[in-house]
Amino acid sequence: MLVVRDGRCSCYFWNFEQQRIHVLDPLMMRCCISSVHRRHGQNITILNEGISRCKDTFFNGWNVDMIGWDRCYTVGLGASCHRFVALKP
């Protein structure tokens, strides 16, 4: 899921097989994991609750417990991006 917030672009990925949520923030590639968690932790909680509701509404009978999934914050894949041009509607 691509999310633009405060002029920043981030990606969130749900791995249903391994029950993990992955976060990719190109501006935080050189930050420590705790910094990425501080920035994205609440977003993950909100998005995960929404995805869980959508799953329950549109995929009736698909019993996947979405509570307590691991959170993986990707860092160190390269240099941090220095600039992002916000998408305009």
MOURNOR-V711496 format. One record per backbone hydrogen bond with DSSP energy under -0.5 kcal/mol. CO is the residue of the C=O (numbers start at 1). NH is the residue of the N-H. E is the energy in kcal/mol with one decimal. If there is no record, write none. Layout:
CO,NH,E / CO,NH,E
This chain:
1,12,-2.4 / 3,5,-0.6 / 3,10,-2.6 / 5,8,-1.6 / 8,5,-2.5 / 9,26,-0.5 / 10,3,-3.0 / 11,24,-2.8 / 13,15,-0.6 / 13,22,-3.1 / 14,16,-0.9 / 15,19,-1.0 / 15,20,-1.7 / 19,70,-1.9 / 20,15,-3.3 / 20,22,-0.5 / 21,72,-3.2 / 22,13,-2.6 / 23,74,-2.5 / 24,11,-2.7 / 24,26,-0.5 / 25,28,-2.3 / 26,29,-0.7 / 26,81,-2.6 / 28,31,-1.5 / 29,76,-3.2 / 32,35,-0.7 / 32,36,-1.7 / 33,37,-2.6 / 34,38,-2.2 / 35,39,-1.8 / 36,40,-2.4 / 37,41,-3.0 / 40,44,-2.5 / 41,45,-1.8 / 42,46,-2.3 / 43,47,-3.0 / 44,48,-3.0 / 45,49,-2.0 / 46,50,-1.9 / 47,51,-2.7 / 48,52,-2.3 / 49,53,-2.0 / 50,54,-2.4 / 51,55,-2.7 / 52,56,-2.3 / 53,57,-2.0 / 54,58,-3.2 / 55,59,-2.1 / 59,62,-2.4 / 61,63,-1.2 / 62,64,-1.3 / 63,65,-0.5 / 64,66,-0.7 / 70,21,-2.7 / 71,73,-0.6 / 72,23,-2.7 / 72,74,-0.7 / 74,25,-0.5 / 84,86,-0.7
